[in-house]
Amino acid sequence: MLAEVSIQPQVGRDIRREVTGALKELERAGLKHEVEPFGTAVEGDLEQILAALRAIHGRLSTEGIDRFELHVRIRQEPGVTSGGG
């Protein structure tokens, strides 16, 4: 499964800290990923991807960011189902 993920925290400042935190959650989930200009491409199985999205959502909320957008596009593609890094 392929996904594209992007976060847009509404913090009124540089968002590098939040983006770095989101990438750490993808790594923690063991997902292969590549940062691109408009989002991050992610490869893995659906349950891994959804778990990572829940972790990103929770991390932002825990950090006190109560206003953000989390954009996700998921593409099912034959032969792309493993989540190895």
C-alpha positions in Angstrom: 0.0 0.0 0.0 1.2 3.5 -0.8 0.2 6.7 1.0 1.1 10.3 0.9 1.0 12.1 4.2 1.3 15.8 4.9 0.7 17.8 8.1 -0.1 21.5 8.4 0.0 22.5 12.0 -1.5 26.0 12.6 1.2 27.3 15.0 2.1 30.7 13.6 5.8 29.8 13.4 8.3 27.4 11.7 6.8 23.9 11.7 10.0 21.9 11.4 9.7 20.5 15.0 6.2 19.1 14.3 7.2 17.7 10.9 10.3 16.1 12.5 8.0 14.6 15.1 5.7 13.1 12.5 8.6 11.6 10.7 9.8 10.0 13.9 6.4 8.3 14.2 6.7 6.9 10.7 10.1 5.5 11.6 8.8 4.1 14.9 6.1 2.3 12.9 8.8 0.7 10.7 7.4 2.3 7.5 9.5 3.0 4.5 9.1 6.7 3.7 10.6 9.5 1.6 10.2 13.2 2.2 9.0 15.0 -0.9 8.3 18.7 -1.5 4.5 18.5 -0.8 4.3 15.6 1.5 5.9 12.3 2.5 5.5 9.1 0.5 4.9 6.1 2.8 5.0 2.4 2.0 3.6 -0.3 4.2 0.5 -2.3 5.0 -2.7 -0.5 5.8 -2.7 -1.2 9.5 0.8 0.1 9.9 0.0 3.3 8.1 -3.2 3.9 10.1 -1.4 3.2 13.4 1.3 5.8 12.4 -1.4 8.3 11.5 -3.0 7.8 14.9 0.4 8.3 16.5 1.0 11.5 14.6 -2.4 12.8 15.5 -1.8 11.9 19.2 1.6 13.5 19.2 0.4 16.8 17.8 -2.5 16.8 20.3 -0.2 16.0 23.2 2.1 18.8 22.2 -0.8 21.2 22.7 -1.4 21.9 19.0 -5.1 22.0 18.8 -5.4 23.2 15.3 -3.9 21.2 12.4 -4.6 19.5 9.1 -3.5 16.0 8.4 -3.8 15.1 4.7 -3.6 11.5 3.6 -4.0 9.9 0.2 -3.9 6.1 0.0 -3.3 4.0 -3.1 -3.7 0.3 -3.3 -1.2 -1.1 -5.7 -0.6 -4.8 -6.5 2.8 -6.0 -5.1 3.3 -3.0 -2.8 2.2 -4.3 0.6 5.3 -4.8 2.8 6.2 -2.3 5.4 10.0 -2.9 5.7 12.3 0.0 6.1 
